[in-house]
Amino acid sequence: MFIFRLGNAFWDVFYGTFYQTAVPSNLLGRYVAVESLFITIARLIGLKLFGYLFDNYTLLIPISFLIIGITLKVIAHIPFITETKSKFMHKEKNA
């Protein structure tokens, strides 16, 4: 659990920096509010789904869902990481 939270802390710093630079200042509050709403809804659905899976199936199925979810999250965030890295490298060359 410690390693997961440590990795999440690094991601939060990266993602916080990314959306603060990508979203205009006058829309930042609205963006964070809508993002928090979606995260809360997804968390509730996920808790309900995992509760159902753990109650009705063997341990293998919920763990499989967890591994698939983590893999999809990593794949979904790769474009953000490469875009930010290319912007950083472009700024470094122009400086």
C-alpha positions, 0 to 999 in steps of 0.5 A: 500500500505504501508503494501505491501511495508513493506512486500516486503522490508522484502522479498527483504532482505531475497531473496537478502541474499539467492541468494548472498549465493547460486550463485557463486560470478563469476556468480552473475552479470549474475544471477542478469541481467537475473533475472532482464530481466525476472522480466521486461518481467513479469511486462510488461505482467502483466501490459498489462493483468491487463489493459485489464482486468480492461478495459473489465471486472468488478472489481471482475475478476482483483482482483481475478487474483491479489489474485490468483497471490499473493497466487501462489507467496507465495506458490512458495517461501515456498521451498526457505524459508524452505531451507534457514531456515534448512541451518541456523539451521544446521550452528547453530548446528555445530558452 
